[in-house]
C-alpha cells in the first residue's frame, strides 16, 4: 500500500530511504552536540530529551518531525555536518518550518554544497501515519510517498 502526502518543497530534491520519526520538537544543537565536537563519521543524536531519536545515527536518514525547537546556532551546526558529509538525507516537517531551521539548512546547501531535501506543511495526518523504518520516497515537487 502507498500513502501519498503533499507538502511545500523548501529545498527540493528527490530522495528515497527509510525514516526516523519523532513526534517531539527537534533541537538541532542538542541533537548534533557530540557530532559537531567529535569527528566520528556519524551523527548520533545526543538529545536525551528526544527519546524517539536519542542514540540513533541521523546521518543519511530521512527524519520526519513536527517542527524544530531553536537554536540560533543551527546554521553553524548544519554547515559543520554538511562539511563532514554526515547530514540527514531529508527533513520532512508536518508543520511549517521555522526561520532558524530554514536558514540553517540553506547554509548547508549554499555554503557547504550539501542539500538536505526539506519539505514542510505535510500535515498532522502525515506525522500520525509515518513510523520509523518505513520506506519513503520524496519528489522535488514536495510529494511524499510512504510504502506500507
N, C-alpha and C positions, 0 to 999 in steps of 0.2 A: 504494500500500500504506500502511496505517495501523498504527503500532505504539503500543500503549497501556501506560502505566505509571501506577501509583497510589502517591502519597506522602501525607504529612501536610501539610495546609494550615496553615501557621504564620500567614501573613497572607493570607487567602483573597481571591480575586478571579478574574475572567475576563479573559483576555488572549490575543491572537494576535500572531504576528510571526515573525521569523527569529532564529536562535540565534547566539550567540558561545559557543564551548566552550573551557574549559580543563580539563586533567586534573591541574593543579597546585593547590595551595592558593592562595587569593585573599587578598592583603594589601590590605585596604580603604584604609589610609592611603597606602601606596606607589602603589597603582593610581590613586588620585584626587589625588595630591600636587599636580600642576600645576593641576588643575581647581579645587581649593579655594583656591588662592592667586592665580589669574588668572581673572577673569570673562570667558570667551571664548564662552559659549553651548554649549560642548562638554564632554565628559567623556572626553578621550583618555587611555587607560591609560598611566601613566608608570612602571610597574613593569617594568624591564628584566629582572628575574628570572622574569618570566612571558611567555615568547616567544609563547604562544598568543594573548595579548591585547594585548601591548605595541604601542602606536601606534594601536590601534583605538578608535574613538569608542564608548563604552559607553552613552551616553545613548540611551534608548529601546530598548535591546537586551534580549533575553531571554538572560541569562547562565546557562549550565549549568556546574556546578563540583562538585568533591567536597566541599570544606569551605573555611573561611576560615583564615587564619593570623594571629591578632592583629587588631587592635591595640586598646588601651584607648581610643583616641581615635575609634573608629568611630562612636559616637553623634554627635559633633560633625561628623564628615565627612558622614555621611548627612543631618544636619539642614541643612548648608550646601548640599549638592547638591539636596536637596528644595526649599529656598528659592529656588534658581536654576532649578528645573524641568529638571535635567539628570541625573536618576536613570535607571538601567535600568528597564525595564517590569516585569521579573521576575527573581528569583534562584531557580534550581532546583538544589537540593543533592542529590547522590546519597547522602550521609551525613547524620547528624543535625546540624542547625545548632548552632553553639556559642553560649553565652550572650552573648558580646560582639557577635557578628553580629546575633543576635535583638534585643538591646537597641538597637543602632544603627538597625536597620530599624523598630523600634517608635517610636523617637524621630522618625524621618522621617514616620511615619504619624500619630502623635498630636500632635506639636508643630508640624510643618510642613505637615500636611494632605496629604501625598503618599504614597500607598500604593505600595510596590514589592511586587507579588504574590510571596509567598515560600512555596515548597513544599520540604520536606526528606524524607529517607528514601526517595528514589526508587530507590536500589539501584545496584550496580555495573553491572548489565546496561544500565540507562538511560545511564550515562555512557560505556559502551563502544559504544553504538548511535548516540547523537546526534552529529552533525557540525555544525561552524559553517556557517551558511547554510541549515540545514534549516528548513522551515516547521513551526511548532508551535502548538498551542492548549492552554490551561490552563483547567480548570474550577475553580469555587470549592470544590469538594469534594476537590481535590487530584489530579484525573486529568489526565495529560499525554498528549497525542497528538502523535506525530511523523509527518509526512506525507513518505513517501519516494517 
